[in-house]
Amino acid sequence: MFIKKDDKRFDEKLIQTSQQGSLISIWVDRQTGVNYLYTWSAQGCALTPLLDENGKVLVDQIGAN
């Protein structure tokens, strides 16, 4: 299976940086609508599904953008 160069799987929904150089962003899977919280700093990085106030995975409607 080949992926076209402009067929992105994820969209960045929000990006925040701090003065210390760390990064926080929210990525949305374009196929499933699942939102992921991504954090990066000099010490490492982490990726986890973003949860709503009830503890359920936050999912956007596909094609809602």
HTML snippet that shows the backbone in 3Dmol.js (N, CA, C, O; Angstrom):
<script src="https://3Dmol.org/build/3Dmol-min.js"></script>
<div id="view" style="width:600px;height:400px;position:relative"></div>
<script>
const pdb = `
ATOM      1  N   MET A   1       0.842  -1.176   0.000  1.00  0.00           N
ATOM      2  CA  MET A   1       0.000   0.000   0.000  1.00  0.00           C
ATOM      3  C   MET A   1       0.891   1.245   0.000  1.00  0.00           C
ATOM      4  O   MET A   1       1.828   1.352   0.792  1.00  0.00           O
ATOM      5  N   PHE A   2       0.591   2.160  -0.880  1.00  0.00           N
ATOM      6  CA  PHE A   2       1.351   3.399  -0.969  1.00  0.00           C
ATOM      7  C   PHE A   2       0.469   4.562  -0.550  1.00  0.00           C
ATOM      8  O   PHE A   2      -0.715   4.610  -0.882  1.00  0.00           O
ATOM      9  N   ILE A   3       1.057   5.492   0.177  1.00  0.00           N
ATOM     10  CA  ILE A   3       0.330   6.674   0.631  1.00  0.00           C
ATOM     11  C   ILE A   3       0.792   7.861  -0.186  1.00  0.00           C
ATOM     12  O   ILE A   3       1.991   8.106  -0.314  1.00  0.00           O
ATOM     13  N   LYS A   4      -0.151   8.592  -0.735  1.00  0.00           N
ATOM     14  CA  LYS A   4       0.208   9.794  -1.478  1.00  0.00           C
ATOM     15  C   LYS A   4       0.825  10.808  -0.531  1.00  0.00           C
ATOM     16  O   LYS A   4       0.488  10.852   0.652  1.00  0.00           O
ATOM     17  N   LYS A   5       1.715  11.610  -1.051  1.00  0.00           N
ATOM     18  CA  LYS A   5       2.442  12.567  -0.224  1.00  0.00           C
ATOM     19  C   LYS A   5       1.512  13.534   0.511  1.00  0.00           C
ATOM     20  O   LYS A   5       1.815  13.920   1.640  1.00  0.00           O
ATOM     21  N   ASP A   6       0.397  13.934  -0.090  1.00  0.00           N
ATOM     22  CA  ASP A   6      -0.499  14.906   0.539  1.00  0.00           C
ATOM     23  C   ASP A   6      -1.675  14.248   1.270  1.00  0.00           C
ATOM     24  O   ASP A   6      -2.601  14.948   1.680  1.00  0.00           O
ATOM     25  N   ASP A   7      -1.663  12.928   1.441  1.00  0.00           N
ATOM     26  CA  ASP A   7      -2.703  12.235   2.209  1.00  0.00           C
ATOM     27  C   ASP A   7      -2.260  12.109   3.660  1.00  0.00           C
ATOM     28  O   ASP A   7      -1.653  11.109   4.045  1.00  0.00           O
ATOM     29  N   LYS A   8      -2.561  13.119   4.458  1.00  0.00           N
ATOM     30  CA  LYS A   8      -2.169  13.107   5.865  1.00  0.00           C
ATOM     31  C   LYS A   8      -3.150  12.278   6.677  1.00  0.00           C
ATOM     32  O   LYS A   8      -4.359  12.352   6.456  1.00  0.00           O
ATOM     33  N   ARG A   9      -2.641  11.494   7.613  1.00  0.00           N
ATOM     34  CA  ARG A   9      -3.494  10.716   8.508  1.00  0.00           C
ATOM     35  C   ARG A   9      -3.978  11.573   9.666  1.00  0.00           C
ATOM     36  O   ARG A   9      -5.092  11.380  10.153  1.00  0.00           O
ATOM     37  N   PHE A  10      -3.141  12.534  10.124  1.00  0.00           N
ATOM     38  CA  PHE A  10      -3.466  13.355  11.289  1.00  0.00           C
ATOM     39  C   PHE A  10      -3.451  14.839  10.937  1.00  0.00           C
ATOM     40  O   PHE A  10      -2.667  15.290  10.102  1.00  0.00           O
ATOM     41  N   ASP A  11      -4.332  15.583  11.591  1.00  0.00           N
ATOM     42  CA  ASP A  11      -4.341  17.043  11.522  1.00  0.00           C
ATOM     43  C   ASP A  11      -3.989  17.574  12.901  1.00  0.00           C
ATOM     44  O   ASP A  11      -4.416  17.015  13.912  1.00  0.00           O
ATOM     45  N   GLU A  12      -3.214  18.647  12.946  1.00  0.00           N
ATOM     46  CA  GLU A  12      -2.939  19.305  14.220  1.00  0.00           C
ATOM     47  C   GLU A  12      -4.044  20.315  14.483  1.00  0.00           C
ATOM     48  O   GLU A  12      -4.267  21.234  13.695  1.00  0.00           O
ATOM     49  N   LYS A  13      -4.723  20.131  15.590  1.00  0.00           N
ATOM     50  CA  LYS A  13      -5.867  20.962  15.945  1.00  0.00           C
ATOM     51  C   LYS A  13      -5.451  22.159  16.787  1.00  0.00           C
ATOM     52  O   LYS A  13      -6.036  23.236  16.667  1.00  0.00           O
ATOM     53  N   LEU A  14      -4.446  21.981  17.637  1.00  0.00           N
ATOM     54  CA  LEU A  14      -4.002  23.025  18.556  1.00  0.00           C
ATOM     55  C   LEU A  14      -2.533  22.807  18.856  1.00  0.00           C
ATOM     56  O   LEU A  14      -2.092  21.673  19.046  1.00  0.00           O
ATOM     57  N   ILE A  15      -1.775  23.895  18.898  1.00  0.00           N
ATOM     58  CA  ILE A  15      -0.356  23.823  19.259  1.00  0.00           C
ATOM     59  C   ILE A  15      -0.071  24.904  20.279  1.00  0.00           C
ATOM     60  O   ILE A  15      -0.422  26.067  20.078  1.00  0.00           O
ATOM     61  N   GLN A  16       0.569  24.519  21.380  1.00  0.00           N
ATOM     62  CA  GLN A  16       0.998  25.474  22.403  1.00  0.00           C
ATOM     63  C   GLN A  16       2.448  25.191  22.740  1.00  0.00           C
ATOM     64  O   GLN A  16       2.851  24.034  22.863  1.00  0.00           O
ATOM     65  N   THR A  17       3.231  26.245  22.889  1.00  0.00           N
ATOM     66  CA  THR A  17       4.618  26.099  23.308  1.00  0.00           C
ATOM     67  C   THR A  17       4.838  26.909  24.580  1.00  0.00           C
ATOM     68  O   THR A  17       4.097  27.846  24.876  1.00  0.00           O
ATOM     69  N   SER A  18       5.863  26.531  25.317  1.00  0.00           N
ATOM     70  CA  SER A  18       6.197  27.269  26.533  1.00  0.00           C
ATOM     71  C   SER A  18       7.560  27.928  26.362  1.00  0.00           C
ATOM     72  O   SER A  18       8.285  27.634  25.412  1.00  0.00           O
ATOM     73  N   GLN A  19       7.899  28.812  27.276  1.00  0.00           N
ATOM     74  CA  GLN A  19       9.199  29.479  27.230  1.00  0.00           C
ATOM     75  C   GLN A  19      10.343  28.498  27.476  1.00  0.00           C
ATOM     76  O   GLN A  19      11.479  28.770  27.089  1.00  0.00           O
ATOM     77  N   GLN A  20      10.062  27.380  28.103  1.00  0.00           N
ATOM     78  CA  GLN A  20      11.088  26.377  28.363  1.00  0.00           C
ATOM     79  C   GLN A  20      11.318  25.471  27.157  1.00  0.00           C
ATOM     80  O   GLN A  20      12.183  24.596  27.206  1.00  0.00           O
ATOM     81  N   GLY A  21      10.566  25.660  26.081  1.00  0.00           N
ATOM     82  CA  GLY A  21      10.761  24.878  24.871  1.00  0.00           C
ATOM     83  C   GLY A  21       9.905  23.634  24.759  1.00  0.00           C
ATOM     84  O   GLY A  21      10.065  22.866  23.811  1.00  0.00           O
ATOM     85  N   SER A  22       9.002  23.414  25.697  1.00  0.00           N
ATOM     86  CA  SER A  22       8.131  22.244  25.598  1.00  0.00           C
ATOM     87  C   SER A  22       6.976  22.533  24.637  1.00  0.00           C
ATOM     88  O   SER A  22       6.671  23.689  24.342  1.00  0.00           O
ATOM     89  N   LEU A  23       6.349  21.476  24.163  1.00  0.00           N
ATOM     90  CA  LEU A  23       5.273  21.578  23.171  1.00  0.00           C
ATOM     91  C   LEU A  23       4.094  20.736  23.618  1.00  0.00           C
ATOM     92  O   LEU A  23       4.271  19.613  24.090  1.00  0.00           O
ATOM     93  N   ILE A  24       2.898  21.270  23.473  1.00  0.00           N
ATOM     94  CA  ILE A  24       1.658  20.524  23.705  1.00  0.00           C
ATOM     95  C   ILE A  24       0.800  20.724  22.467  1.00  0.00           C
ATOM     96  O   ILE A  24       0.594  21.856  22.028  1.00  0.00           O
ATOM     97  N   SER A  25       0.300  19.633  21.903  1.00  0.00           N
ATOM     98  CA  SER A  25      -0.569  19.767  20.740  1.00  0.00           C
ATOM     99  C   SER A  25      -1.654  18.704  20.778  1.00  0.00           C
ATOM    100  O   SER A  25      -1.528  17.683  21.454  1.00  0.00           O
ATOM    101  N   ILE A  26      -2.713  18.965  20.041  1.00  0.00           N
ATOM    102  CA  ILE A  26      -3.801  18.000  19.894  1.00  0.00           C
ATOM    103  C   ILE A  26      -3.839  17.590  18.434  1.00  0.00           C
ATOM    104  O   ILE A  26      -3.939  18.429  17.538  1.00  0.00           O
ATOM    105  N   TRP A  27      -3.757  16.300  18.213  1.00  0.00           N
ATOM    106  CA  TRP A  27      -3.815  15.740  16.870  1.00  0.00           C
ATOM    107  C   TRP A  27      -5.143  15.022  16.708  1.00  0.00           C
ATOM    108  O   TRP A  27      -5.627  14.389  17.647  1.00  0.00           O
ATOM    109  N   VAL A  28      -5.735  15.115  15.526  1.00  0.00           N
ATOM    110  CA  VAL A  28      -6.992  14.426  15.225  1.00  0.00           C
ATOM    111  C   VAL A  28      -6.735  13.427  14.098  1.00  0.00           C
ATOM    112  O   VAL A  28      -6.225  13.782  13.035  1.00  0.00           O
ATOM    113  N   ASP A  29      -7.096  12.182  14.350  1.00  0.00           N
ATOM    114  CA  ASP A  29      -6.977  11.132  13.333  1.00  0.00           C
ATOM    115  C   ASP A  29      -8.065  11.370  12.288  1.00  0.00           C
ATOM    116  O   ASP A  29      -9.251  11.347  12.616  1.00  0.00           O
ATOM    117  N   ARG A  30      -7.682  11.592  11.056  1.00  0.00           N
ATOM    118  CA  ARG A  30      -8.642  11.920  10.002  1.00  0.00           C
ATOM    119  C   ARG A  30      -9.515  10.729   9.604  1.00  0.00           C
ATOM    120  O   ARG A  30     -10.566  10.920   8.992  1.00  0.00           O
ATOM    121  N   GLN A  31      -9.098   9.505   9.939  1.00  0.00           N
ATOM    122  CA  GLN A  31      -9.893   8.326   9.592  1.00  0.00           C
ATOM    123  C   GLN A  31     -10.892   7.949  10.678  1.00  0.00           C
ATOM    124  O   GLN A  31     -11.990   7.483  10.375  1.00  0.00           O
ATOM    125  N   THR A  32     -10.520   8.149  11.948  1.00  0.00           N
ATOM    126  CA  THR A  32     -11.398   7.734  13.046  1.00  0.00           C
ATOM    127  C   THR A  32     -12.024   8.898  13.805  1.00  0.00           C
ATOM    128  O   THR A  32     -13.042   8.722  14.474  1.00  0.00           O
ATOM    129  N   GLY A  33     -11.425  10.088  13.710  1.00  0.00           N
ATOM    130  CA  GLY A  33     -11.916  11.248  14.450  1.00  0.00           C
ATOM    131  C   GLY A  33     -11.415  11.325  15.880  1.00  0.00           C
ATOM    132  O   GLY A  33     -11.742  12.274  16.593  1.00  0.00           O
ATOM    133  N   VAL A  34     -10.621  10.341  16.322  1.00  0.00           N
ATOM    134  CA  VAL A  34     -10.106  10.322  17.692  1.00  0.00           C
ATOM    135  C   VAL A  34      -9.102  11.459  17.889  1.00  0.00           C
ATOM    136  O   VAL A  34      -8.246  11.691  17.035  1.00  0.00           O
ATOM    137  N   ASN A  35      -9.212  12.171  19.026  1.00  0.00           N
ATOM    138  CA  ASN A  35      -8.303  13.251  19.390  1.00  0.00           C
ATOM    139  C   ASN A  35      -7.210  12.692  20.291  1.00  0.00           C
ATOM    140  O   ASN A  35      -7.487  11.916  21.206  1.00  0.00           O
ATOM    141  N   TYR A  36      -5.960  13.091  20.027  1.00  0.00           N
ATOM    142  CA  TYR A  36      -4.819  12.657  20.826  1.00  0.00           C
ATOM    143  C   TYR A  36      -4.102  13.871  21.394  1.00  0.00           C
ATOM    144  O   TYR A  36      -3.955  14.889  20.717  1.00  0.00           O
ATOM    145  N   LEU A  37      -3.660  13.758  22.634  1.00  0.00           N
ATOM    146  CA  LEU A  37      -2.855  14.778  23.272  1.00  0.00           C
ATOM    147  C   LEU A  37      -1.392  14.356  23.133  1.00  0.00           C
ATOM    148  O   LEU A  37      -1.006  13.272  23.571  1.00  0.00           O
ATOM    149  N   TYR A  38      -0.581  15.225  22.520  1.00  0.00           N
ATOM    150  CA  TYR A  38       0.837  14.960  22.310  1.00  0.00           C
ATOM    151  C   TYR A  38       1.640  16.005  23.065  1.00  0.00           C
ATOM    152  O   TYR A  38       1.390  17.203  22.929  1.00  0.00           O
ATOM    153  N   THR A  39       2.600  15.559  23.855  1.00  0.00           N
ATOM    154  CA  THR A  39       3.478  16.479  24.572  1.00  0.00           C
ATOM    155  C   THR A  39       4.921  16.129  24.240  1.00  0.00           C
ATOM    156  O   THR A  39       5.271  14.963  24.062  1.00  0.00           O
ATOM    157  N   TRP A  40       5.755  17.172  24.161  1.00  0.00           N
ATOM    158  CA  TRP A  40       7.166  16.987  23.883  1.00  0.00           C
ATOM    159  C   TRP A  40       7.975  17.962  24.721  1.00  0.00           C
ATOM    160  O   TRP A  40       7.607  19.127  24.873  1.00  0.00           O
ATOM    161  N   SER A  41       9.073  17.475  25.256  1.00  0.00           N
ATOM    162  CA  SER A  41      10.035  18.325  25.957  1.00  0.00           C
ATOM    163  C   SER A  41      11.409  17.689  25.774  1.00  0.00           C
ATOM    164  O   SER A  41      11.532  16.628  25.163  1.00  0.00           O
ATOM    165  N   ALA A  42      12.424  18.331  26.297  1.00  0.00           N
ATOM    166  CA  ALA A  42      13.783  17.802  26.184  1.00  0.00           C
ATOM    167  C   ALA A  42      13.926  16.454  26.895  1.00  0.00           C
ATOM    168  O   ALA A  42      14.813  15.670  26.555  1.00  0.00           O
ATOM    169  N   GLN A  43      13.065  16.178  27.874  1.00  0.00           N
ATOM    170  CA  GLN A  43      13.129  14.923  28.623  1.00  0.00           C
ATOM    171  C   GLN A  43      12.449  13.762  27.903  1.00  0.00           C
ATOM    172  O   GLN A  43      12.724  12.606  28.223  1.00  0.00           O
ATOM    173  N   GLY A  44      11.573  14.038  26.943  1.00  0.00           N
ATOM    174  CA  GLY A  44      10.883  12.968  26.238  1.00  0.00           C
ATOM    175  C   GLY A  44       9.558  13.438  25.666  1.00  0.00           C
ATOM    176  O   GLY A  44       9.267  14.633  25.641  1.00  0.00           O
ATOM    177  N   CYS A  45       8.765  12.490  25.209  1.00  0.00           N
ATOM    178  CA  CYS A  45       7.467  12.833  24.624  1.00  0.00           C
ATOM    179  C   CYS A  45       6.435  11.789  25.044  1.00  0.00           C
ATOM    180  O   CYS A  45       6.777  10.710  25.526  1.00  0.00           O
ATOM    181  N   ALA A  46       5.158  12.140  24.847  1.00  0.00           N
ATOM    182  CA  ALA A  46       4.059  11.234  25.192  1.00  0.00           C
ATOM    183  C   ALA A  46       2.896  11.481  24.252  1.00  0.00           C
ATOM    184  O   ALA A  46       2.692  12.600  23.780  1.00  0.00           O
ATOM    185  N   LEU A  47       2.142  10.439  23.985  1.00  0.00           N
ATOM    186  CA  LEU A  47       0.946  10.513  23.145  1.00  0.00           C
ATOM    187  C   LEU A  47      -0.134   9.687  23.822  1.00  0.00           C
ATOM    188  O   LEU A  47       0.101   8.529  24.170  1.00  0.00           O
ATOM    189  N   THR A  48      -1.322  10.270  24.013  1.00  0.00           N
ATOM    190  CA  THR A  48      -2.414   9.556  24.668  1.00  0.00           C
ATOM    191  C   THR A  48      -3.744  10.055  24.110  1.00  0.00           C
ATOM    192  O   THR A  48      -3.844  11.220  23.725  1.00  0.00           O
ATOM    193  N   PRO A  49      -4.764   9.202  24.057  1.00  0.00           N
ATOM    194  CA  PRO A  49      -6.076   9.687  23.622  1.00  0.00           C
ATOM    195  C   PRO A  49      -6.581  10.779  24.567  1.00  0.00           C
ATOM    196  O   PRO A  49      -6.388  10.693  25.779  1.00  0.00           O
ATOM    197  N   LEU A  50      -7.210  11.780  24.022  1.00  0.00           N
ATOM    198  CA  LEU A  50      -7.774  12.866  24.818  1.00  0.00           C
ATOM    199  C   LEU A  50      -9.151  12.430  25.312  1.00  0.00           C
ATOM    200  O   LEU A  50      -9.961  11.920  24.538  1.00  0.00           O
ATOM    201  N   LEU A  51      -9.410  12.633  26.599  1.00  0.00           N
ATOM    202  CA  LEU A  51     -10.661  12.192  27.204  1.00  0.00           C
ATOM    203  C   LEU A  51     -11.550  13.382  27.545  1.00  0.00           C
ATOM    204  O   LEU A  51     -11.060  14.474  27.835  1.00  0.00           O
ATOM    205  N   ASP A  52     -12.879  13.155  27.505  1.00  0.00           N
ATOM    206  CA  ASP A  52     -13.819  14.205  27.894  1.00  0.00           C
ATOM    207  C   ASP A  52     -14.041  14.160  29.406  1.00  0.00           C
ATOM    208  O   ASP A  52     -13.389  13.391  30.112  1.00  0.00           O
ATOM    209  N   GLU A  53     -14.958  14.985  29.896  1.00  0.00           N
ATOM    210  CA  GLU A  53     -15.193  15.079  31.340  1.00  0.00           C
ATOM    211  C   GLU A  53     -15.752  13.794  31.953  1.00  0.00           C
ATOM    212  O   GLU A  53     -15.723  13.633  33.174  1.00  0.00           O
ATOM    213  N   ASN A  54     -16.263  12.875  31.121  1.00  0.00           N
ATOM    214  CA  ASN A  54     -16.794  11.604  31.608  1.00  0.00           C
ATOM    215  C   ASN A  54     -15.802  10.454  31.460  1.00  0.00           C
ATOM    216  O   ASN A  54     -16.132   9.308  31.767  1.00  0.00           O
ATOM    217  N   GLY A  55     -14.589  10.751  30.992  1.00  0.00           N
ATOM    218  CA  GLY A  55     -13.574   9.727  30.829  1.00  0.00           C
ATOM    219  C   GLY A  55     -13.668   8.945  29.536  1.00  0.00           C
ATOM    220  O   GLY A  55     -13.012   7.914  29.383  1.00  0.00           O
ATOM    221  N   LYS A  56     -14.477   9.423  28.602  1.00  0.00           N
ATOM    222  CA  LYS A  56     -14.613   8.752  27.308  1.00  0.00           C
ATOM    223  C   LYS A  56     -13.717   9.430  26.280  1.00  0.00           C
ATOM    224  O   LYS A  56     -13.461  10.632  26.357  1.00  0.00           O
ATOM    225  N   VAL A  57     -13.245   8.643  25.319  1.00  0.00           N
ATOM    226  CA  VAL A  57     -12.363   9.180  24.282  1.00  0.00           C
ATOM    227  C   VAL A  57     -13.103  10.253  23.487  1.00  0.00           C
ATOM    228  O   VAL A  57     -14.244  10.060  23.069  1.00  0.00           O
ATOM    229  N   LEU A  58     -12.431  11.387  23.287  1.00  0.00           N
ATOM    230  CA  LEU A  58     -13.006  12.515  22.548  1.00  0.00           C
ATOM    231  C   LEU A  58     -12.883  12.233  21.052  1.00  0.00           C
ATOM    232  O   LEU A  58     -11.778  12.040  20.545  1.00  0.00           O
ATOM    233  N   VAL A  59     -14.007  12.209  20.347  1.00  0.00           N
ATOM    234  CA  VAL A  59     -14.032  11.889  18.917  1.00  0.00           C
ATOM    235  C   VAL A  59     -14.744  13.008  18.172  1.00  0.00           C
ATOM    236  O   VAL A  59     -15.862  13.380  18.526  1.00  0.00           O
ATOM    237  N   ASP A  60     -14.086  13.554  17.124  1.00  0.00           N
ATOM    238  CA  ASP A  60     -14.707  14.536  16.249  1.00  0.00           C
ATOM    239  C   ASP A  60     -15.435  13.818  15.132  1.00  0.00           C
ATOM    240  O   ASP A  60     -15.081  12.696  14.768  1.00  0.00           O
ATOM    241  N   GLN A  61     -16.448  14.463  14.593  1.00  0.00           N
ATOM    242  CA  GLN A  61     -17.116  13.907  13.417  1.00  0.00           C
ATOM    243  C   GLN A  61     -16.175  14.002  12.222  1.00  0.00           C
ATOM    244  O   GLN A  61     -15.548  15.037  11.997  1.00  0.00           O
ATOM    245  N   ILE A  62     -16.080  12.936  11.471  1.00  0.00           N
ATOM    246  CA  ILE A  62     -15.225  12.921  10.284  1.00  0.00           C
ATOM    247  C   ILE A  62     -15.826  13.859   9.230  1.00  0.00           C
ATOM    248  O   ILE A  62     -17.028  13.829   8.967  1.00  0.00           O
ATOM    249  N   GLY A  63     -14.970  14.686   8.636  1.00  0.00           N
ATOM    250  CA  GLY A  63     -15.423  15.610   7.604  1.00  0.00           C
ATOM    251  C   GLY A  63     -16.096  16.848   8.154  1.00  0.00           C
ATOM    252  O   GLY A  63     -16.696  17.601   7.387  1.00  0.00           O
ATOM    253  N   ALA A  64     -16.021  17.093   9.465  1.00  0.00           N
ATOM    254  CA  ALA A  64     -16.660  18.248  10.066  1.00  0.00           C
ATOM    255  C   ALA A  64     -15.869  19.527   9.838  1.00  0.00           C
ATOM    256  O   ALA A  64     -16.397  20.622  10.034  1.00  0.00           O
ATOM    257  N   ASN A  65     -14.589  19.403   9.420  1.00  0.00           N
ATOM    258  CA  ASN A  65     -13.753  20.596   9.224  1.00  0.00           C
ATOM    259  C   ASN A  65     -14.157  21.288   8.001  1.00  0.00           C
ATOM    260  O   ASN A  65     -13.577  22.317   7.654  1.00  0.00           O
TER     261      ASN A  65
END
`;
const viewer = $3Dmol.createViewer("view");
viewer.addModel(pdb, "pdb");
viewer.setStyle({}, {cartoon: {color: "spectrum"}});
viewer.zoomTo();
viewer.render();
</script>
